[in-house]
């Protein structure tokens, strides 16, 4: 994983340095909006010596709305909001320890996206960013209701590819790793495809 992180950060750094070497011209800045659909898997820490995925769902469907500013052909800044569906998880450890939980994640995030042209229509993407992560969980454990809302900051690394459909529209696919400081949550891994519309 450290090798992957180093490669992604290096690619983003190279793209950013190249972009800074070019002359920025306000008329070349291109705002855009977009949306993504995908899936997220959650890697939990152990809770009280038990694998937390035994009583919390660890696979979700996600949707993202985002807006960005393409500074030039090699660099963009993007902010967005991602929300997963709410997933139920039932468990029974015996001895009267059983229950059902509901879990949902959401994030507000900002990314710097480096872009490396591969062909006239295809670009390789690398992203680095910060996220504010929120997890809502509730349910019934051994006959007792509970509800918990936890939030904290995390960091994001991403890699993917973008295809230009027209001067205004492109599609992309992204893989993102997000490390968190949330209690009980180590990291998430997201796979998403989406479309952007450029103004």
N, C-alpha and C positions, 0 to 999 in steps of 0.2 A: 504493500500500500504506500510506503514511503517513496518508492520509485515512481509510482503513478503520480503522487502529489508533486514531486519534484519536476516531473515532465510537464505537468499541466501548468504549474507556476512559471516554469521557464518559457513555455510557449506563450503564455499571456504577457510575460515581461518583454519578450522579443517583439511581440506585436505592438505593445504600448510604446516601446522605445522607437520603433519604426514610425509609429503614428506621430510621436512628438517631433520627429525630425522633419515632418512635412509642415508646410505653412497652413495654419488654420485660417479658414475663411468662413465667416458666418453664413454666407449664402450656401455653403456646402453642407451645412448641418441638416440632417433629415430626421424629423420626429416620426415615430411610428407607434402603433398599438398592435397588440396581438393576444392570442389565447393558446393554451396548451391543454391537452388531456393525456393522462398517463397513469402510472401506478407507482406506489411507494412501498418499500419494505423497511421495517423498523427493527433495529438490533437493540434489544434491551439488556441492561445489566441484571445481575441476580438480585432478587429482593428476598431478604430473610433466608438466604441459601437456596431459593427456588428460582428456576428460570421464569422470568416475568412473562414470557410469551405463552406460558401455560395458562395464564389468567387474563392477559391483555391481547387483543388482536394485533397481529404484526404485518398484515398485508392490506393495503388500502388502494382505492381509486382516487385520483386527484384531478383537480381542475385549477388552472392558473389564468389570471388576467394580468397583463403587463403593458407598460408603456416605456418607450426608450427614445434616446437621442443618438443617432448615428453620426459621430463626429467626422468620420471619413471612412474610407473603404476598409480600414483595419481596426477600428476601435469604436465601441458603442458603450453607452451607459444605460442601464435598464433597472426599473423598479417594478415590483409586482406583488400580487397577493395570491397565495395558494391555499386551497382548502381541500381536505380529504372528505370522503364520505364517513358516516358513523358506522363502526363495525361492532358487532356483538361477539363475545367470547364466553362460552360456558365451560365450567370445570367442576370436577368432583375428585377431591383427594382422599375421600373416605373419612371416617370418624366424624361425620357431620360437617366437614369443611368443604363446602360447595358454594356455587353461586354463578352469577352472570354479570359481566361488565360490558359497558359501552365506551368506546374510545374514539376521539376525533382530533386530528391535528390541523393547525393552520399556521401560516407564516407570512410575514411582511418582509420583503427582501430587496436588496439593491446589489447589482452585479456590474462589474466591468467585464466586457466581452471583447476578447481579441479575435480578429478574423484573418485567416490566411487564405488568399485565393489559390484554388487548385486548378480550376478551369474558368472560363468566362462566366459560367453559371453556378459553379460549386465553390463553397468556402468551408474550410475546416474552422471549428470554433473552440475556444477555450475560455472559461469564465472563472472569476474569483469574486466572492462577495460575502456580505454579512446578512444575517437573518434574525428577526425576532420571532421566536417559535412559541406557540401556545398549544398545550394539550389539555383537552377536557375529558375527564373520565368519571364515570358514575356506575352504579349498579347495586347489587345485593350480594353480600358475602355472609354465609352462615346465618341468613335471616335478618341481617342488619343492613340498612340502606347506607350508602356513602356517596359523596360527590367531591371531586377534586379538580381544581383549575390551576395549572402550573405553567409558568412562562419564563423564558430566559433567552439570551443571545447565543448564536452559533455562527459558524462559518461554512461557506459553500465552495466547492470546487466542481467544475463542470467541463464536459467535452462533448462535441457533437459535430454536426454538419448542417449546412444551409444550402438550399437550392433555389435559384431565382426563377420564378415563373413568369414574371413580367417586371416592368419598371416600378410597379407599385406593390407587388405581392411576392413574398417568398415563403417557403415552407422549411421547417427544420426539425431535427431530432436531437434530443439532449439526454445525456446521462449525468446525474449530479450526485455527489457525495456531500452530506451535510453532517458535520460534527456538532454535538450539542452539550450544554452544561446542565441539562435537565436531569433531575434525580431519577435514576432508573432507566434513562434512555441514553445509549451510547452514540448511535448515529443512525441516519436514514440513508437509503439509496433510492433515487428516483429515476424513472424512465419516462420520457414524455415526448410527444410529437405536437407540433403546432404550426400556426400560420401567423405572419406579420403583414400588416398593411402600412405602407409608407406614404406620408402626406407630401 
